[in-house]
Every structure is written in C-alpha cells, then in structure tokens.
Amino acid sequence: MNQHSRLYAVISYITWIGWIVALLLREKSDTLVRRHLNQALLLNIVSTAASVLSRLGGLFATIGSVVGLATFVLLVMGIVRAVKCSEEPLPFVGEVELIQ
C-alpha cells in the first residue's frame, strides 16, 4: 500500500469519472485499491441500471428506486471502509472480481 492508496480507494466510489481516475493512477499491485475498484465498478453498473429503470415509470420506477437506495447505502459503506483502509468486502458485491 502506497501513500495514495486511501485516496484512490475513496475516489473510485465517486462517479464513473472518479472510478476511471483511480483505475489509471493506481499501482497495479495495490490490493486495497483493486478491491475498492471492483466494488465501485459493480455499484456504478447497478446504479446506472437502477437509474434507467427509474425512468421507465410504473413498477420499474419503484424497483429502480429501491435498487438505487440500496446501491447508495453500499456506496457509503464502501467509502467508509476505504477511508479506514479496510479490505473487508461489501455485502452482495464484495466477492465479485472484474479487475485483476
């Protein structure tokens, strides 16, 4: 873990732009940042899907809103764990690895 690991881990949760910045600037061998990048990527994907569902109206809007709220809660948990330099996985998304 280098001096910027905590910063990149936190930035990865802040929108798609923050995720891309953290991905490009991180050290490839940094396991803390890689864990948080994986979790943030999944949360960004789910959040985008929830946003699309919310715009469809009706039952889809309700489902999208519930999923969006759950995603927000996980996002806050991820940021708190990143600030603490914790590699503990988030519920539901923590064990999925898309980035090696």
N, CA, C and O atoms as a Tinker XYZ file with bonds, in Angstrom:
   400  protein
     1  N      0.851000   -1.183000    0.000000    73     2
     2  CA     0.000000    0.000000    0.000000    64     1     3
     3  C      0.895000    1.244000    0.000000    63     2     4     5
     4  O      1.767000    1.394000    0.855000    81     3
     5  N      0.663000    2.137000   -0.978000    73     3     6
     6  CA     1.474000    3.350000   -1.021000    64     5     7
     7  C      0.720000    4.516000   -0.378000    63     6     8     9
     8  O     -0.372000    4.329000    0.158000    81     7
     9  N      1.291000    5.695000   -0.428000    73     7    10
    10  CA     0.710000    6.849000    0.265000    64     9    11
    11  C     -0.608000    7.317000   -0.348000    63    10    12    13
    12  O     -1.379000    8.007000    0.318000    81    11
    13  N     -0.879000    6.958000   -1.593000    73    11    14
    14  CA    -2.104000    7.410000   -2.249000    64    13    15
    15  C     -3.205000    6.355000   -2.282000    63    14    16    17
    16  O     -4.276000    6.600000   -2.838000    81    15
    17  N     -2.959000    5.201000   -1.702000    73    15    18
    18  CA    -3.928000    4.106000   -1.769000    64    17    19
    19  C     -5.297000    4.500000   -1.223000    63    18    20    21
    20  O     -6.318000    4.232000   -1.856000    81    19
    21  N     -5.321000    5.123000   -0.072000    73    19    22
    22  CA    -6.595000    5.525000    0.549000    64    21    23
    23  C     -7.327000    6.507000   -0.363000    63    22    24    25
    24  O     -8.535000    6.385000   -0.563000    81    23
    25  N     -6.606000    7.469000   -0.911000    73    23    26
    26  CA    -7.222000    8.460000   -1.799000    64    25    27
    27  C     -7.843000    7.804000   -3.020000    63    26    28    29
    28  O     -8.990000    8.092000   -3.364000    81    27
    29  N     -7.095000    6.925000   -3.679000    73    27    30
    30  CA    -7.614000    6.261000   -4.876000    64    29    31
    31  C     -8.786000    5.349000   -4.546000    63    30    32    33
    32  O     -9.725000    5.231000   -5.334000    81    31
    33  N     -8.737000    4.706000   -3.388000    73    31    34
    34  CA    -9.843000    3.837000   -2.974000    64    33    35
    35  C    -11.123000    4.654000   -2.776000    63    34    36    37
    36  O    -12.201000    4.219000   -3.184000    81    35
    37  N    -11.016000    5.817000   -2.162000    73    35    38
    38  CA   -12.193000    6.669000   -1.942000    64    37    39
    39  C    -12.679000    7.258000   -3.263000    63    38    40    41
    40  O    -13.878000    7.250000   -3.539000    81    39
    41  N    -11.768000    7.762000   -4.071000    73    39    42
    42  CA   -12.134000    8.381000   -5.347000    64    41    43
    43  C    -12.859000    7.385000   -6.255000    63    42    44    45
    44  O    -13.720000    7.779000   -7.042000    81    43
    45  N    -12.520000    6.111000   -6.151000    73    43    46
    46  CA   -13.125000    5.110000   -7.032000    64    45    47
    47  C    -14.643000    5.040000   -6.879000    63    46    48    49
    48  O    -15.337000    4.625000   -7.807000    81    47
    49  N    -15.165000    5.438000   -5.725000    73    47    50
    50  CA   -16.611000    5.389000   -5.487000    64    49    51
    51  C    -17.340000    6.633000   -5.986000    63    50    52    53
    52  O    -18.570000    6.653000   -6.027000    81    51
    53  N    -16.599000    7.663000   -6.361000    73    51    54
    54  CA   -17.230000    8.945000   -6.697000    64    53    55
    55  C    -17.432000    9.031000   -8.209000    63    54    56    57
    56  O    -16.548000    9.488000   -8.934000    81    55
    57  N    -18.550000    8.609000   -8.660000    73    55    58
    58  CA   -18.995000    8.602000  -10.057000    64    57    59
    59  C    -18.072000    7.805000  -10.964000    63    58    60    61
    60  O    -17.024000    7.316000  -10.540000    81    59
    61  N    -18.473000    7.687000  -12.194000    73    59    62
    62  CA   -17.665000    6.975000  -13.193000    64    61    63
    63  C    -16.332000    7.656000  -13.422000    63    62    64    65
    64  O    -15.324000    6.984000  -13.638000    81    63
    65  N    -16.309000    8.977000  -13.379000    73    63    66
    66  CA   -15.064000    9.719000  -13.610000    64    65    67
    67  C    -14.046000    9.409000  -12.521000    63    66    68    69
    68  O    -12.874000    9.179000  -12.817000    81    67
    69  N    -14.483000    9.401000  -11.268000    73    67    70
    70  CA   -13.593000    9.060000  -10.169000    64    69    71
    71  C    -13.062000    7.645000  -10.294000    63    70    72    73
    72  O    -11.902000    7.374000   -9.985000    81    71
    73  N    -13.927000    6.741000  -10.752000    73    71    74
    74  CA   -13.521000    5.342000  -10.931000    64    73    75
    75  C    -12.411000    5.247000  -11.990000    63    74    76    77
    76  O    -11.418000    4.547000  -11.798000    81    75
    77  N    -12.593000    5.953000  -13.096000    73    75    78
    78  CA   -11.599000    5.922000  -14.176000    64    77    79
    79  C    -10.273000    6.530000  -13.706000    63    78    80    81
    80  O     -9.202000    5.995000  -13.992000    81    79
    81  N    -10.353000    7.647000  -12.986000    73    79    82
    82  CA    -9.129000    8.289000  -12.475000    64    81    83
    83  C     -8.384000    7.335000  -11.552000    63    82    84    85
    84  O     -7.169000    7.177000  -11.676000    81    83
    85  N     -9.095000    6.699000  -10.628000    73    83    86
    86  CA    -8.448000    5.764000   -9.698000    64    85    87
    87  C     -7.860000    4.572000  -10.443000    63    86    88    89
    88  O     -6.778000    4.097000  -10.096000    81    87
    89  N     -8.556000    4.088000  -11.455000    73    87    90
    90  CA    -8.061000    2.959000  -12.237000    64    89    91
    91  C     -6.749000    3.306000  -12.942000    63    90    92    93
    92  O     -5.823000    2.495000  -12.973000    81    91
    93  N     -6.676000    4.492000  -13.497000    73    91    94
    94  CA    -5.496000    4.896000  -14.262000    64    93    95
    95  C     -4.295000    5.263000  -13.385000    63    94    96    97
    96  O     -3.152000    5.057000  -13.793000    81    95
    97  N     -4.539000    5.801000  -12.192000    73    95    98
    98  CA    -3.449000    6.306000  -11.358000    64    97    99
    99  C     -2.939000    5.314000  -10.320000    63    98   100   101
   100  O     -1.884000    5.539000   -9.727000    81    99
   101  N     -3.650000    4.244000  -10.090000    73    99   102
   102  CA    -3.284000    3.304000   -9.026000    64   101   103
   103  C     -2.036000    2.504000   -9.373000    63   102   104   105
   104  O     -1.625000    2.419000  -10.531000    81   103
   105  N     -1.447000    1.921000   -8.334000    73   103   106
   106  CA    -0.392000    0.938000   -8.535000    64   105   107
   107  C     -1.072000   -0.392000   -8.812000    63   106   108   109
   108  O     -1.992000   -0.776000   -8.089000    81   107
   109  N     -0.643000   -1.093000   -9.831000    73   107   110
   110  CA    -1.308000   -2.338000  -10.242000    64   109   111
   111  C     -1.277000   -3.410000   -9.156000    63   110   112   113
   112  O     -2.167000   -4.259000   -9.103000    81   111
   113  N     -0.273000   -3.380000   -8.299000    73   111   114
   114  CA    -0.139000   -4.410000   -7.271000    64   113   115
   115  C     -0.866000   -4.071000   -5.970000    63   114   116   117
   116  O     -0.842000   -4.866000   -5.030000    81   115
   117  N     -1.505000   -2.915000   -5.899000    73   115   118
   118  CA    -2.165000   -2.459000   -4.672000    64   117   119
   119  C     -3.505000   -3.182000   -4.490000    63   118   120   121
   120  O     -4.470000   -2.905000   -5.202000    81   119
   121  N     -3.552000   -4.103000   -3.534000    73   119   122
   122  CA    -4.764000   -4.908000   -3.335000    64   121   123
   123  C     -5.913000   -4.105000   -2.743000    63   122   124   125
   124  O     -7.076000   -4.391000   -3.031000    81   123
   125  N     -5.607000   -3.101000   -1.917000    73   123   126
   126  CA    -6.663000   -2.276000   -1.330000    64   125   127
   127  C     -7.433000   -1.539000   -2.429000    63   126   128   129
   128  O     -8.662000   -1.590000   -2.474000    81   127
   129  N     -6.716000   -0.870000   -3.292000    73   127   130
   130  CA    -7.366000   -0.101000   -4.356000    64   129   131
   131  C     -8.080000   -1.039000   -5.324000    63   130   132   133
   132  O     -9.175000   -0.726000   -5.790000    81   131
   133  N     -7.477000   -2.182000   -5.631000    73   131   134
   134  CA    -8.127000   -3.140000   -6.541000    64   133   135
   135  C     -9.451000   -3.621000   -5.967000    63   134   136   137
   136  O    -10.437000   -3.710000   -6.700000    81   135
   137  N     -9.500000   -3.935000   -4.675000    73   135   138
   138  CA   -10.745000   -4.379000   -4.037000    64   137   139
   139  C    -11.809000   -3.296000   -4.168000    63   138   140   141
   140  O    -12.944000   -3.587000   -4.545000    81   139
   141  N    -11.457000   -2.058000   -3.861000    73   139   142
   142  CA   -12.433000   -0.972000   -3.905000    64   141   143
   143  C    -12.816000   -0.614000   -5.345000    63   142   144   145
   144  O    -13.957000   -0.225000   -5.594000    81   143
   145  N    -11.899000   -0.736000   -6.280000    73   143   146
   146  CA   -12.244000   -0.526000   -7.691000    64   145   147
   147  C    -13.263000   -1.555000   -8.157000    63   146   148   149
   148  O    -14.211000   -1.206000   -8.860000    81   147
   149  N    -13.085000   -2.808000   -7.779000    73   147   150
   150  CA   -14.043000   -3.850000   -8.149000    64   149   151
   151  C    -15.426000   -3.558000   -7.579000    63   150   152   153
   152  O    -16.429000   -3.630000   -8.289000    81   151
   153  N    -15.468000   -3.233000   -6.309000    73   151   154
   154  CA   -16.753000   -2.955000   -5.669000    64   153   155
   155  C    -17.409000   -1.718000   -6.265000    63   154   156   157
   156  O    -18.612000   -1.712000   -6.526000    81   155
   157  N    -16.620000   -0.670000   -6.482000    73   155   158
   158  CA   -17.166000    0.570000   -7.043000    64   157   159
   159  C    -17.661000    0.352000   -8.469000    63   158   160   161
   160  O    -18.675000    0.926000   -8.865000    81   159
   161  N    -16.959000   -0.471000   -9.241000    73   159   162
   162  CA   -17.408000   -0.764000  -10.608000    64   161   163
   163  C    -18.781000   -1.420000  -10.594000    63   162   164   165
   164  O    -19.673000   -1.016000  -11.340000    81   163
   165  N    -18.950000   -2.422000   -9.756000    73   163   166
   166  CA   -20.247000   -3.086000   -9.674000    64   165   167
   167  C    -21.341000   -2.135000   -9.193000    63   166   168   169
   168  O    -22.458000   -2.158000   -9.709000    81   167
   169  N    -21.022000   -1.307000   -8.216000    73   167   170
   170  CA   -22.016000   -0.350000   -7.730000    64   169   171
   171  C    -22.372000    0.673000   -8.803000    63   170   172   173
   172  O    -23.536000    1.058000   -8.923000    81   171
   173  N    -21.392000    1.117000   -9.582000    73   171   174
   174  CA   -21.669000    2.052000  -10.674000    64   173   175
   175  C    -22.556000    1.415000  -11.740000    63   174   176   177
   176  O    -23.466000    2.062000  -12.258000    81   175
   177  N    -22.299000    0.159000  -12.067000    73   175   178
   178  CA   -23.116000   -0.541000  -13.060000    64   177   179
   179  C    -24.554000   -0.693000  -12.554000    63   178   180   181
   180  O    -25.508000   -0.414000  -13.280000    81   179
   181  N    -24.696000   -1.136000  -11.312000    73   179   182
   182  CA   -26.034000   -1.328000  -10.740000    64   181   183
   183  C    -26.756000    0.009000  -10.612000    63   182   184   185
   184  O    -27.957000    0.090000  -10.869000    81   183
   185  N    -26.045000    1.044000  -10.223000    73   183   186
   186  CA   -26.648000    2.377000  -10.090000    64   185   187
   187  C    -27.139000    2.903000  -11.441000    63   186   188   189
   188  O    -28.216000    3.492000  -11.528000    81   187
   189  N    -26.358000    2.692000  -12.473000    73   187   190
   190  CA   -26.759000    3.118000  -13.819000    64   189   191
   191  C    -27.997000    2.354000  -14.272000    63   190   192   193
   192  O    -28.916000    2.942000  -14.841000    81   191
   193  N    -28.026000    1.045000  -14.022000    73   191   194
   194  CA   -29.195000    0.240000  -14.380000    64   193   195
   195  C    -30.426000    0.684000  -13.596000    63   194   196   197
   196  O    -31.523000    0.748000  -14.152000    81   195
   197  N    -30.257000    0.989000  -12.318000    73   195   198
   198  CA   -31.372000    1.453000  -11.498000    64   197   199
   199  C    -31.904000    2.791000  -12.003000    63   198   200   201
   200  O    -33.112000    3.030000  -11.985000    81   199
   201  N    -31.013000    3.652000  -12.447000    73   199   202
   202  CA   -31.410000    4.945000  -12.993000    64   201   203
   203  C    -32.243000    4.772000  -14.268000    63   202   204   205
   204  O    -33.245000    5.459000  -14.468000    81   203
   205  N    -31.813000    3.852000  -15.113000    73   203   206
   206  CA   -32.575000    3.573000  -16.338000    64   205   207
   207  C    -33.949000    3.018000  -15.992000    63   206   208   209
   208  O    -34.950000    3.439000  -16.572000    81   207
   209  N    -34.010000    2.081000  -15.056000    73   207   210
   210  CA   -35.301000    1.516000  -14.636000    64   209   211
   211  C    -36.221000    2.598000  -14.078000    63   210   212   213
   212  O    -37.419000    2.605000  -14.361000    81   211
   213  N    -35.670000    3.499000  -13.296000    73   211   214
   214  CA   -36.481000    4.557000  -12.689000    64   213   215
   215  C    -37.134000    5.450000  -13.734000    63   214   216   217
   216  O    -38.217000    5.988000  -13.505000    81   215
   217  N    -36.491000    5.607000  -14.857000    73   215   218
   218  CA   -37.028000    6.474000  -15.919000    64   217   219
   219  C    -38.126000    5.805000  -16.738000    63   218   220   221
   220  O    -38.830000    6.472000  -17.496000    81   219
   221  N    -38.274000    4.485000  -16.587000    73   219   222
   222  CA   -39.282000    3.770000  -17.369000    64   221   223
   223  C    -40.690000    3.935000  -16.803000    63   222   224   225
   224  O    -41.673000    3.738000  -17.517000    81   223
   225  N    -40.791000    4.289000  -15.539000    73   223   226
   226  CA   -42.086000    4.525000  -14.935000    64   225   227
   227  C    -42.737000    3.263000  -14.404000    63   226   228   229
   228  O    -42.264000    2.151000  -14.640000    81   227
   229  N    -43.838000    3.458000  -13.678000    73   227   230
   230  CA   -44.608000    2.339000  -13.154000    64   229   231
   231  C    -43.829000    1.502000  -12.154000    63   230   232   233
   232  O    -43.087000    2.023000  -11.322000    81   231
   233  N    -44.016000    0.197000  -12.255000    73   231   234
   234  CA   -43.350000   -0.739000  -11.361000    64   233   235
   235  C    -41.831000   -0.670000  -11.519000    63   234   236   237
   236  O    -41.093000   -0.825000  -10.546000    81   235
   237  N    -41.372000   -0.439000  -12.743000    73   235   238
   238  CA   -39.928000   -0.328000  -12.981000    64   237   239
   239  C    -39.326000    0.829000  -12.187000    63   238   240   241
   240  O    -38.207000    0.726000  -11.684000    81   239
   241  N    -40.067000    1.928000  -12.076000    73   239   242
   242  CA   -39.583000    3.086000  -11.325000    64   241   243
   243  C    -39.440000    2.736000   -9.847000    63   242   244   245
   244  O    -38.479000    3.151000   -9.199000    81   243
   245  N    -40.382000    1.982000   -9.320000    73   243   246
   246  CA   -40.315000    1.572000   -7.921000    64   245   247
   247  C    -39.108000    0.659000   -7.684000    63   246   248   249
   248  O    -38.345000    0.847000   -6.737000    81   247
   249  N    -38.955000   -0.319000   -8.553000    73   247   250
   250  CA   -37.820000   -1.242000   -8.434000    64   249   251
   251  C    -36.502000   -0.470000   -8.567000    63   250   252   253
   252  O    -35.569000   -0.685000   -7.793000    81   251
   253  N    -36.438000    0.417000   -9.543000    73   251   254
   254  CA   -35.238000    1.221000   -9.740000    64   253   255
   255  C    -34.906000    2.081000   -8.535000    63   254   256   257
   256  O    -33.738000    2.239000   -8.179000    81   255
   257  N    -35.933000    2.634000   -7.909000    73   255   258
   258  CA   -35.713000    3.468000   -6.721000    64   257   259
   259  C    -35.197000    2.653000   -5.545000    63   258   260   261
   260  O    -34.290000    3.091000   -4.838000    81   259
   261  N    -35.759000    1.488000   -5.335000    73   259   262
   262  CA   -35.314000    0.623000   -4.232000    64   261   263
   263  C    -33.874000    0.170000   -4.464000    63   262   264   265
   264  O    -33.053000    0.202000   -3.548000    81   263
   265  N    -33.574000   -0.250000   -5.684000    73   263   266
   266  CA   -32.213000   -0.688000   -6.011000    64   265   267
   267  C    -31.251000    0.493000   -5.893000    63   266   268   269
   268  O    -30.134000    0.335000   -5.401000    81   267
   269  N    -31.674000    1.667000   -6.338000    73   267   270
   270  CA   -30.835000    2.859000   -6.226000    64   269   271
   271  C    -30.531000    3.211000   -4.783000    63   270   272   273
   272  O    -29.405000    3.594000   -4.463000    81   271
   273  N    -31.520000    3.085000   -3.905000    73   271   274
   274  CA   -31.302000    3.367000   -2.483000    64   273   275
   275  C    -30.339000    2.351000   -1.867000    63   274   276   277
   276  O    -29.446000    2.721000   -1.104000    81   275
   277  N    -30.520000    1.075000   -2.197000    73   275   278
   278  CA   -29.619000    0.034000   -1.688000    64   277   279
   279  C    -28.194000    0.271000   -2.189000    63   278   280   281
   280  O    -27.229000    0.084000   -1.448000    81   279
   281  N    -28.071000    0.678000   -3.436000    73   279   282
   282  CA   -26.754000    0.966000   -4.007000    64   281   283
   283  C    -26.097000    2.136000   -3.282000    63   282   284   285
   284  O    -24.893000    2.118000   -3.026000    81   283
   285  N    -26.884000    3.144000   -2.955000    73   283   286
   286  CA   -26.353000    4.303000   -2.234000    64   285   287
   287  C    -25.834000    3.903000   -0.854000    63   286   288   289
   288  O    -24.775000    4.361000   -0.425000    81   287
   289  N    -26.582000    3.051000   -0.166000    73   287   290
   290  CA   -26.149000    2.582000    1.158000    64   289   291
   291  C    -24.823000    1.824000    1.044000    63   290   292   293
   292  O    -23.912000    2.032000    1.845000    81   291
   293  N    -24.723000    0.944000    0.045000    73   291   294
   294  CA   -23.473000    0.202000   -0.169000    64   293   295
   295  C    -22.331000    1.138000   -0.551000    63   294   296   297
   296  O    -21.186000    0.917000   -0.157000    81   295
   297  N    -22.635000    2.171000   -1.310000    73   295   298
   298  CA   -21.635000    3.157000   -1.704000    64   297   299
   299  C    -21.057000    3.864000   -0.479000    63   298   300   301
   300  O    -19.843000    4.030000   -0.368000    81   299
   301  N    -21.921000    4.276000    0.429000    73   299   302
   302  CA   -21.461000    4.940000    1.659000    64   301   303
   303  C    -20.624000    3.972000    2.497000    63   302   304   305
   304  O    -19.591000    4.355000    3.046000    81   303
   305  N    -21.069000    2.724000    2.595000    73   303   306
   306  CA   -20.294000    1.717000    3.332000    64   305   307
   307  C    -18.915000    1.529000    2.697000    63   306   308   309
   308  O    -17.915000    1.399000    3.403000    81   307
   309  N    -18.867000    1.515000    1.375000    73   307   310
   310  CA   -17.595000    1.360000    0.674000    64   309   311
   311  C    -16.655000    2.524000    0.930000    63   310   312   313
   312  O    -15.458000    2.322000    1.139000    81   311
   313  N    -17.181000    3.734000    0.917000    73   311   314
   314  CA   -16.349000    4.912000    1.179000    64   313   315
   315  C    -15.801000    4.875000    2.604000    63   314   316   317
   316  O    -14.630000    5.178000    2.832000    81   315
   317  N    -16.646000    4.507000    3.552000    73   315   318
   318  CA   -16.198000    4.420000    4.951000    64   317   319
   319  C    -15.090000    3.378000    5.085000    63   318   320   321
   320  O    -14.093000    3.615000    5.767000    81   319
   321  N    -15.262000    2.232000    4.438000    73   319   322
   322  CA   -14.233000    1.187000    4.509000    64   321   323
   323  C    -12.957000    1.615000    3.788000    63   322   324   325
   324  O    -11.860000    1.253000    4.212000    81   323
   325  N    -13.084000    2.370000    2.718000    73   323   326
   326  CA   -11.903000    2.871000    2.010000    64   325   327
   327  C    -11.134000    3.862000    2.886000    63   326   328   329
   328  O     -9.904000    3.830000    2.919000    81   327
   329  N    -11.837000    4.728000    3.584000    73   327   330
   330  CA   -11.187000    5.694000    4.475000    64   329   331
   331  C    -10.440000    4.969000    5.590000    63   330   332   333
   332  O     -9.369000    5.404000    6.014000    81   331
   333  N    -11.013000    3.860000    6.062000    73   331   334
   334  CA   -10.382000    3.069000    7.128000    64   333   335
   335  C     -9.306000    2.113000    6.592000    63   334   336   337
   336  O     -8.687000    1.385000    7.368000    81   335
   337  N     -9.083000    2.113000    5.277000    73   335   338
   338  CA    -8.141000    1.200000    4.620000    64   337   339
   339  C     -8.493000   -0.263000    4.883000    63   338   340   341
   340  O     -7.612000   -1.111000    5.028000    81   339
   341  N     -9.779000   -0.541000    4.941000    73   339   342
   342  CA   -10.261000   -1.900000    5.182000    64   341   343
   343  C    -10.481000   -2.621000    3.853000    63   342   344   345
   344  O    -11.028000   -2.050000    2.909000    81   343
   345  N    -10.052000   -3.868000    3.792000    73   343   346
   346  CA   -10.295000   -4.685000    2.609000    64   345   347
   347  C    -11.473000   -5.632000    2.819000    63   346   348   349
   348  O    -11.675000   -6.554000    2.029000    81   347
   349  N    -12.243000   -5.412000    3.868000    73   347   350
   350  CA   -13.421000   -6.234000    4.120000    64   349   351
   351  C    -14.426000   -6.028000    2.985000    63   350   352   353
   352  O    -14.760000   -4.890000    2.658000    81   351
   353  N    -14.908000   -7.114000    2.384000    73   351   354
   354  CA   -15.814000   -6.976000    1.234000    64   353   355
   355  C    -17.193000   -6.459000    1.636000    63   354   356   357
   356  O    -17.688000   -6.734000    2.729000    81   355
   357  N    -17.788000   -5.714000    0.732000    73   355   358
   358  CA   -19.158000   -5.246000    0.935000    64   357   359
   359  C    -20.131000   -6.405000    0.726000    63   358   360   361
   360  O    -19.831000   -7.341000   -0.014000    81   359
   361  N    -21.297000   -6.346000    1.375000    73   359   362
   362  CA   -22.302000   -7.388000    1.128000    64   361   363
   363  C    -22.743000   -7.373000   -0.341000    63   362   364   365
   364  O    -22.833000   -6.310000   -0.953000    81   363
   365  N    -23.011000   -8.525000   -0.886000    73   363   366
   366  CA   -23.540000   -8.730000   -2.237000    64   365   367
   367  C    -22.538000   -8.512000   -3.366000    63   366   368   369
   368  O    -22.515000   -9.294000   -4.317000    81   367
   369  N    -21.716000   -7.481000   -3.289000    73   367   370
   370  CA   -20.823000   -7.152000   -4.408000    64   369   371
   371  C    -19.353000   -7.375000   -4.094000    63   370   372   373
   372  O    -18.523000   -7.342000   -5.003000    81   371
   373  N    -19.013000   -7.601000   -2.841000    73   371   374
   374  CA   -17.617000   -7.636000   -2.419000    64   373   375
   375  C    -16.800000   -8.803000   -2.928000    63   374   376   377
   376  O    -15.579000   -8.693000   -3.040000    81   375
   377  N    -17.438000   -9.913000   -3.237000    73   375   378
   378  CA   -16.687000  -11.097000   -3.653000    64   377   379
   379  C    -16.497000  -11.206000   -5.169000    63   378   380   381
   380  O    -15.783000  -12.092000   -5.638000    81   379
   381  N    -17.127000  -10.315000   -5.935000    73   379   382
   382  CA   -17.023000  -10.359000   -7.389000    64   381   383
   383  C    -15.753000   -9.627000   -7.810000    63   382   384   385
   384  O    -15.505000   -8.502000   -7.377000    81   383
   385  N    -14.956000  -10.266000   -8.653000    73   383   386
   386  CA   -13.729000   -9.634000   -9.147000    64   385   387
   387  C    -13.776000   -9.485000  -10.646000    63   386   388   389
   388  O    -13.710000  -10.471000  -11.380000    81   387
   389  N    -13.890000   -8.255000  -11.101000    73   387   390
   390  CA   -13.875000   -7.961000  -12.535000    64   389   391
   391  C    -12.514000   -7.437000  -12.972000    63   390   392   393
   392  O    -12.131000   -7.568000  -14.134000    81   391
   393  N    -11.784000   -6.838000  -12.022000    73   391   394
   394  CA   -10.480000   -6.254000  -12.303000    64   393   395
   395  C     -9.426000   -7.119000  -11.626000    63   394   396   397
   396  O     -9.502000   -7.375000  -10.425000    81   395
   397  N     -8.458000   -7.561000  -12.389000    73   395   398
   398  CA    -7.395000   -8.409000  -11.832000    64   397   399
   399  C     -6.205000   -7.594000  -11.420000    63   398   400
   400  O     -5.218000   -8.146000  -10.931000    81   399
